Amino acid sequence: MQFLKALFWFLILGLVAAFAVTNWHPVEIHLWSGLVADVNLPFLLLIVYLGGLLPVLAIYHTVRWRNRSRIAMLERTIEDLRPAPSPAPVPVADPEPAPPAPPEAPATTPSVAS
């Protein structure tokens, strides 16, 4: 899997390099007050790409940080609301053992006179 990942990135880098080599000519950008800037096309495309990527990346990381802090706060709240486990009571040993119970007498049934 690592090999395929590296192959993919080398393929992308090769396509970008081929594009940059074949399109390496200056582009005129007309600015205010008659100023003209000559910028190479690959550099201009890189600036435009980063101009679109960086704000979205900043928003993504901000939302991710906010959600992680909110989840941590909720987990702390749950731990505070959960009752603490009470320790098991320690058994107390009797100082004197109880005397044995006396044996029961057999039950007698009354006889019926006829």
C-alpha positions in Angstrom: 0.0 0.0 0.0 2.9 2.4 0.8 4.3 1.7 -2.7 1.0 2.7 -4.4 0.8 5.8 -2.3 4.4 6.8 -3.3 3.7 6.0 -6.9 0.6 8.1 -6.9 2.5 11.1 -5.5 5.4 10.7 -8.0 2.8 10.6 -10.8 1.2 13.8 -9.6 4.6 15.5 -9.2 5.6 14.4 -12.7 2.4 15.8 -14.2 2.9 19.1 -12.4 6.6 19.3 -13.5 5.6 18.5 -17.1 2.9 21.2 -17.0 5.4 23.8 -15.6 8.0 23.0 -18.2 5.7 23.2 -21.2 3.9 26.4 -19.9 6.9 28.3 -18.7 6.2 31.7 -20.3 5.4 35.0 -18.8 1.9 36.2 -18.3 1.1 39.9 -18.1 -1.1 41.0 -15.2 -2.4 44.5 -15.6 -2.5 46.2 -12.2 -3.7 49.7 -11.2 -2.3 52.9 -12.6 -0.9 51.3 -15.7 1.4 48.9 -13.8 2.0 45.6 -15.6 3.4 42.5 -13.7 5.1 39.7 -15.7 4.6 36.5 -13.8 5.4 32.9 -15.0 2.2 30.9 -15.5 3.1 28.0 -13.1 4.0 30.5 -10.3 0.7 32.3 -10.9 -1.3 29.0 -10.7 0.5 28.1 -7.5 -0.4 31.5 -5.9 -4.1 31.1 -7.0 -4.2 27.5 -5.7 -2.7 28.5 -2.3 -5.1 31.5 -2.2 -8.0 29.1 -2.4 -6.6 26.3 -0.2 -5.3 28.3 2.8 -8.6 29.9 4.0 -10.4 26.6 3.7 -7.6 24.8 5.6 -7.7 27.4 8.3 -11.5 27.1 8.7 -11.2 23.3 8.8 -8.6 23.3 11.6 -10.5 25.9 13.6 -13.7 23.8 13.4 -11.8 20.7 14.3 -10.1 22.4 17.3 -13.5 23.8 18.5 -15.2 20.4 18.2 -12.3 18.7 20.1 -12.5 21.2 23.0 -16.3 20.9 23.1 -16.1 17.1 23.3 -13.4 17.4 26.1 -15.7 19.7 28.0 -18.7 17.4 27.6 -16.6 14.4 28.8 -15.5 16.3 31.9 -19.1 17.3 32.6 -20.2 13.6 32.3 -17.4 12.6 34.7 -18.5 15.2 37.2 -22.1 14.2 37.0 -21.4 10.5 37.3 -21.7 9.3 40.9 -18.4 8.2 42.4 -18.3 4.5 43.2 -18.6 3.9 46.9 -16.2 1.5 48.5 -17.5 -1.9 49.6 -18.3 -2.1 53.3 -15.6 -3.8 55.4 -17.1 -6.9 57.1 -17.0 -6.7 60.9 -15.9 -9.9 62.6 -18.0 -10.9 65.7 -16.0 -11.0 68.9 -18.0 -14.1 70.2 -19.5 -16.7 68.0 -23.3 -17.2 68.4 -24.3 -20.3 70.4 -25.8 -23.1 68.3 -29.6 -23.2 68.1 -31.3 -25.9 70.3 -32.8 -28.8 68.4 -36.5 -28.6 67.7 -38.9 -31.0 69.3 -40.8 -33.3 66.9 -44.3 -32.0 66.2 -47.2 -34.1 67.5 -50.6 -34.3 65.9 -53.6 -34.4 68.1 -55.7 -37.5 67.8 -59.4 -37.2 67.0 -61.8 -39.2 69.2 -64.6 -40.9 67.4 
